[in-house]
Amino acid sequence: MNRSKFFLIVGALIILTPVFVYAQPRPPSVPVPLDGGLLALLAAGAVFGARKIKNTEA
């Protein structure tokens, strides 16, 4: 009984600790522009995926 209480208390602390601990304040609500870097990553992923599909069909 003593061991199960210990694990229950430790488990509750592990689960509830992130709710009470904040390492940094909330980020500002300034929108981040999605520009060429994201588009380049999407294009590279599309090319990579198309190439993988083409190689597996042969």
C-alpha positions as CSV (number, residue, x, y, z in Angstrom):
1,M,0.0,0.0,0.0
2,N,2.8,2.4,0.8
3,R,4.6,1.8,-2.5
4,S,1.4,2.5,-4.5
5,K,0.8,5.7,-2.6
6,F,4.3,6.8,-3.5
7,F,3.8,6.1,-7.2
8,L,0.5,7.9,-7.1
9,I,1.9,11.0,-5.5
10,V,5.0,11.0,-7.8
11,G,2.8,10.5,-10.9
12,A,0.5,13.3,-9.9
13,L,3.4,15.6,-9.4
14,I,4.9,14.7,-12.7
15,I,1.6,15.3,-14.5
16,L,0.6,18.5,-12.6
17,T,4.0,20.3,-12.5
18,P,4.0,21.7,-16.0
19,V,0.6,23.4,-15.2
20,F,2.2,25.4,-12.5
21,V,5.7,26.0,-13.9
22,Y,6.1,28.5,-16.8
23,A,9.7,29.1,-17.9
24,Q,9.0,32.0,-20.2
25,P,6.2,34.5,-20.6
26,R,3.7,34.1,-23.5
27,P,5.1,35.1,-26.9
28,P,3.9,38.4,-28.3
29,S,1.0,38.1,-30.7
30,V,2.9,39.5,-33.7
31,P,2.2,37.4,-36.8
32,V,5.2,35.7,-38.4
33,P,5.4,36.1,-42.2
34,L,5.6,32.8,-44.1
35,D,7.9,33.6,-47.0
36,G,10.4,31.9,-49.4
37,G,12.0,29.6,-46.8
38,L,8.8,27.8,-46.1
39,L,8.0,27.6,-49.8
40,A,11.4,26.2,-50.6
41,L,10.9,23.5,-48.0
42,L,7.5,22.6,-49.4
43,A,8.8,22.4,-52.9
44,A,11.8,20.2,-51.8
45,G,9.3,17.9,-50.0
46,A,7.1,17.7,-53.1
47,V,10.1,16.8,-55.3
48,F,11.4,14.3,-52.8
49,G,7.9,12.7,-52.5
50,A,7.4,12.5,-56.2
51,R,10.8,11.0,-56.7
52,K,10.1,8.3,-54.1
53,I,6.8,7.4,-55.6
54,K,8.3,7.2,-59.1
55,N,11.2,4.9,-57.8
56,T,8.8,2.6,-56.0
57,E,6.5,2.1,-59.0
58,A,9.3,0.7,-61.2
